Structures are given as structure tokens and as C-alpha cells.
Amino acid sequence: MGAFFKKLLTIAIICAIVYALMGYHYIIVDKSLKMLKKSELTLKYTLFNTDGKKPEKVMSIPELWDDGIGELLMEEGVISEEELEKFRILKEAEEEEEYY
């Protein structure tokens, strides 16, 4: 019976680790690790490094944008509130063009 519970515990721990990986983006900003909750469980962009990437390029990734990467970059001082608002307006305009 003891071996069964050890296997069950091991499986539960592995499932918890996979769930944690699927539930959050782990974003590296200026050598610090930040967590950003994903809007859906997926392994896309689980670990993402912003170093060397322009903020506009990072924010143009739909999965990251939808989950709040712009606000995170603003909180970390990578972009200003005005830059975030400008990008938000551009993004809304692009979405409107796609709609029509």
C-alpha cells in the first residue's frame, strides 16, 4: 500500500508543476523574474525573456498582450503610461480594421 501512495503523491506533484507552468507566464524583465497569469491554460510563452526586445514587439504578441504584458512593462519602468496608452489605441485601431 505504501508504494501506491508514493506513486500517487509523485503524480500529484508532477501535475501541480505542470499546472503551474500552464497557468502563468514567467517573464524575465531586467534580470528579474515576474509572473503573469495566463487567460487560458497553455504552454505558449511560458518562459519569456524581454531583454533585447523592443517593448512594441513584446506587446504585439497576442497571448502576452491579452494577459497584461503592457501593464507589467509599465510597472517595471520599461515603458511609460503614455506609451502604453498609445500602443493600446494602435491595437484597438488594428482590431477595428480587421473587423471590417
C-alpha positions in Angstrom: 0.0 0.0 0.0 2.9 2.4 0.8 4.3 2.2 -2.7 0.9 3.1 -4.2 0.7 6.3 -2.2 4.2 7.3 -3.1 3.4 6.9 -6.8 0.2 8.8 -6.3 2.0 11.6 -4.5 4.6 11.7 -7.2 2.0 12.0 -9.9 0.2 14.7 -7.9 3.4 16.8 -7.6 4.1 16.4 -11.3 0.5 17.5 -12.1 0.9 20.5 -9.8 4.1 21.6 -11.5 2.6 21.2 -15.0 -0.5 23.2 -13.9 1.8 26.0 -12.5 3.6 26.1 -15.8 0.4 26.2 -17.8 -1.2 28.8 -15.6 1.4 31.5 -15.6 3.8 33.3 -18.0 7.3 33.6 -16.3 8.6 36.9 -17.8 12.2 37.9 -17.4 12.5 41.7 -17.2 15.9 43.3 -16.5 17.2 40.1 -14.8 14.2 39.7 -12.5 11.5 37.1 -12.9 7.9 38.2 -12.9 4.8 36.1 -13.1 1.8 37.0 -15.3 -1.4 34.9 -15.0 -2.4 33.3 -18.3 -6.0 33.7 -19.5 -6.1 30.1 -20.6 -4.1 27.0 -19.7 -1.4 26.6 -22.3 2.4 26.2 -22.6 2.7 29.0 -25.1 5.1 31.8 -23.9 5.5 30.1 -20.5 9.1 31.4 -20.2 9.7 34.7 -22.0 12.8 37.0 -21.9 12.2 40.6 -22.7 15.9 41.5 -22.8 17.0 42.9 -26.2 13.4 43.1 -27.5 11.6 46.3 -28.2 8.5 46.8 -26.0 6.3 47.2 -29.1 7.4 43.8 -30.3 6.7 42.2 -26.9 3.3 43.8 -26.7 2.4 42.7 -30.2 2.3 39.1 -29.1 -1.4 38.4 -28.7 -1.1 35.9 -25.9 1.1 38.2 -23.8 -1.0 41.4 -24.7 -4.3 39.7 -23.7 -2.7 38.7 -20.3 -1.4 42.1 -19.4 2.2 42.4 -20.6 1.8 46.1 -21.2 0.8 46.8 -17.6 3.7 44.7 -16.4 6.2 46.5 -18.6 4.8 49.8 -17.3 5.1 48.7 -13.7 8.7 47.7 -14.3 9.5 51.1 -15.8 10.2 49.7 -19.3 7.5 51.9 -20.8 5.6 54.9 -19.6 1.8 55.1 -19.1 1.6 57.3 -22.2 3.5 54.8 -24.3 1.1 52.0 -23.1 -1.9 54.1 -23.9 -0.6 54.9 -27.4 0.0 51.2 -28.1 -3.5 50.4 -26.7 -5.0 52.9 -29.2 -3.0 51.4 -32.1 -4.0 47.9 -31.1 -7.7 48.9 -31.0 -7.4 50.6 -34.4 -5.8 47.4 -35.9 -8.6 45.3 -34.4 -11.2 47.6 -35.9 -9.6 47.3 -39.3 -9.6 43.5 -39.0 -13.3 43.6 -38.1 -14.3 45.4 -41.3 
